[in-house]
Amino acid sequence: MKAFLIGAASSGCGKTTFTMGLLRALKNRGINVQPFKCGPDYIDPLFHSVASEQESVNLDTWLGSENHVKELFLRYSATADMCVVEGVMGLFDGFDKSRGSSAEIAQLLNIPVILLVNAKSVAYSVAPLIYGFKHFNPNVKLAGVVFNMVASENHFEYLKQACEDAGVFCLGYLQRNSNLSIPGRHLGLTITAKQEMENLICMAADEVEKHVNLNQLIAL
């Protein structure tokens, strides 16, 4: 069983959209994928469940003990080919410094992190940001980076160079596309509008298949 956590440099990077697209893309390849969500969030796990057709499970050290989180992860991952854990907020954001953060969950479960970086209005300057995330806590294993909001292939070339110079694998990107953002109304009761969400998931999965190196991601 392979497992990794999708973290981000900050909130609003597009973690949930990327996670939904990735879950569906893996499922389309015949991979039995089990989703998880850091924190007590109840909306994102519903999105995960639609994308993967598997119940998504919360991993939360604020409301639960570390042993409880480990037990949940082991129980629900037992029959999976791959586990995808969506982080919360920025990678190191917790209720007390990094306590309760995505980074803490990654350490607790001993799984690597795929960092999602919002590349809107930035290019090579992401190099020191990525370098900092890689080296800030050596116990958090940063396996690779995916960029979101990429404007063009030329833009992506600058971002790839930044990854190379920061010493981190670049796994691909998602294009800048306003249709890939989750509408705010989905945070309310209209989450039951399943068909609209299904369309978004299919678009995100197509984008992941086109521009993210899934084989390399799985290998890492």
C-alpha positions in Angstrom: 0.0 0.0 0.0 1.3 3.4 -1.0 0.3 6.6 0.9 1.1 10.3 0.8 -0.3 13.6 2.0 -1.2 16.5 -0.2 0.0 19.6 1.6 0.1 23.3 0.6 2.1 26.4 1.1 -1.1 28.2 2.4 -4.9 28.0 2.4 -6.5 28.7 -1.0 -3.9 26.8 -3.1 -6.5 24.5 -4.5 -5.8 21.3 -2.4 -9.4 20.0 -2.6 -9.7 20.5 -6.4 -6.4 18.8 -6.9 -7.2 16.0 -4.5 -10.6 15.3 -6.1 -9.0 15.2 -9.6 -6.2 13.0 -8.3 -8.6 10.6 -6.6 -10.7 10.2 -9.8 -7.6 9.9 -12.0 -6.2 7.1 -9.8 -9.6 5.4 -9.7 -9.9 5.6 -13.5 -6.6 3.6 -13.6 -8.2 0.8 -11.6 -6.4 1.7 -8.4 -8.3 1.1 -5.2 -7.7 4.5 -3.5 -8.7 5.4 0.1 -9.1 9.1 0.9 -8.5 10.8 4.2 -8.8 14.5 5.4 -6.8 16.2 8.1 -8.8 18.0 10.7 -12.5 17.9 11.7 -13.6 19.1 8.2 -16.9 17.5 7.0 -17.3 19.1 3.6 -14.1 18.0 1.8 -14.6 14.3 2.8 -17.9 14.4 1.0 -16.2 15.6 -2.1 -13.5 12.9 -1.7 -16.3 10.2 -1.5 -17.9 11.4 -4.7 -14.5 11.3 -6.5 -13.3 8.0 -5.2 -16.5 6.2 -4.4 -14.9 5.4 -1.0 -15.8 6.8 2.4 -13.3 9.5 3.3 -12.1 9.5 6.9 -11.0 12.4 9.2 -7.5 12.3 10.8 -7.6 14.9 13.6 -5.2 15.2 16.5 -7.3 18.1 17.9 -10.3 16.0 18.7 -8.6 12.6 18.8 -5.4 11.1 20.2 -2.4 10.1 18.1 -3.1 6.5 18.7 -6.7 6.9 17.5 -5.5 8.6 14.3 -3.0 5.8 13.7 -5.7 3.1 14.3 -8.1 4.8 11.9 -5.5 5.1 9.2 -4.5 1.4 9.6 -8.1 0.2 9.6 -9.3 2.1 6.6 -6.1 1.6 4.6 -6.0 -2.2 5.1 -7.6 -3.1 1.8 -6.4 -0.1 -0.3 -3.8 0.0 -3.0 -3.1 3.7 -2.3 -4.1 6.2 0.4 -4.4 9.9 -0.3 -4.6 12.3 2.7 -5.7 15.9 2.0 -4.1 18.3 4.4 -5.6 21.4 6.0 -4.6 25.0 5.6 -0.8 25.5 5.1 1.4 22.4 5.7 2.6 23.5 9.1 -0.5 25.4 10.3 -1.9 23.9 13.5 -3.7 24.9 16.7 -0.4 25.5 18.4 2.4 26.2 15.9 2.5 22.9 14.0 0.5 20.8 16.5 -2.6 19.5 14.8 -1.2 20.4 11.4 -0.9 18.4 8.2 2.8 18.1 8.8 2.1 16.5 12.2 -0.2 13.9 10.6 2.5 13.2 7.9 5.1 12.6 10.6 2.7 10.5 12.7 1.9 8.2 9.9 5.4 8.3 8.4 4.1 9.2 4.9 5.7 11.6 2.4 4.2 15.0 1.3 3.3 16.2 -2.1 3.3 20.0 -1.9 0.8 22.0 -3.9 2.0 25.5 -4.7 -0.1 28.4 -6.1 2.0 29.7 -8.9 -0.3 32.6 -9.8 1.8 35.8 -10.4 5.1 34.1 -9.4 7.8 32.1 -11.2 11.4 31.4 -10.2 10.7 33.0 -6.8 9.1 29.8 -5.7 12.6 28.2 -5.4 13.3 29.6 -1.9 9.8 28.8 -0.8 10.1 25.2 -1.8 13.6 24.9 -0.4 12.2 26.2 3.0 9.4 23.7 3.1 11.9 20.9 2.3 14.4 21.8 5.0 12.3 23.4 7.8 11.6 20.1 9.4 13.7 17.1 8.3 11.2 14.7 9.8 8.6 15.8 7.2 9.5 14.1 3.9 8.8 16.4 0.9 8.6 14.0 -2.0 7.6 16.4 -4.8 5.8 19.5 -5.9 2.7 20.2 -8.0 1.9 23.7 -9.2 -1.5 25.2 -9.5 -2.7 28.2 -11.5 0.0 27.9 -14.1 -0.5 30.3 -17.0 1.5 28.6 -19.8 4.1 26.0 -20.7 6.7 28.8 -20.6 5.6 29.7 -17.1 5.9 26.0 -16.1 9.5 25.9 -17.4 10.5 28.6 -14.9 8.7 26.7 -12.1 10.5 23.4 -13.1 13.9 25.2 -12.9 13.0 26.5 -9.4 12.2 22.9 -8.3 15.5 21.6 -9.7 17.5 24.2 -7.9 15.6 23.6 -4.7 16.4 19.9 -4.9 12.7 18.7 -5.2 11.0 16.6 -7.8 8.5 18.6 -10.0 5.5 16.4 -10.6 3.5 18.7 -12.9 0.9 21.3 -12.7 -2.8 22.4 -13.1 -3.6 25.1 -15.6 -5.1 28.4 -14.6 -8.8 27.7 -15.2 -11.7 29.5 -13.4 -13.9 26.5 -14.1 -11.8 24.3 -11.8 -12.6 26.3 -8.7 -15.2 25.0 -6.3 -18.1 27.5 -6.2 -18.7 29.1 -2.8 -22.3 27.9 -2.8 -21.0 24.3 -2.5 -20.0 25.1 1.1 -23.7 25.2 2.0 -26.6 22.8 1.7 -26.4 22.7 -2.1 -23.6 20.2 -1.7 -26.3 17.7 -2.7 -26.0 19.0 -6.3 -24.0 15.9 -7.1 -24.0 16.2 -10.9 -22.4 19.7 -10.8 -19.7 18.3 -8.5 -19.3 15.3 -10.8 -18.6 17.6 -13.7 -16.0 19.5 -11.8 -14.3 16.2 -10.6 -14.2 14.9 -14.2 -12.6 18.2 -15.4 -10.0 18.1 -12.6 -9.2 14.4 -13.3 -8.6 15.2 -17.0 -6.3 18.0 -16.0 -4.3 15.8 -13.6 -4.0 13.1 -16.3 -2.7 15.7 -18.9 -0.3 17.6 -16.8 0.7 15.6 -13.7 3.2 12.7 -13.9 1.2 10.1 -12.1 3.6 7.3 -12.7 6.4 9.3 -11.1 4.1 10.4 -8.3 3.2 6.8 -7.5 6.8 5.7 -7.7 7.9 8.4 -5.3 
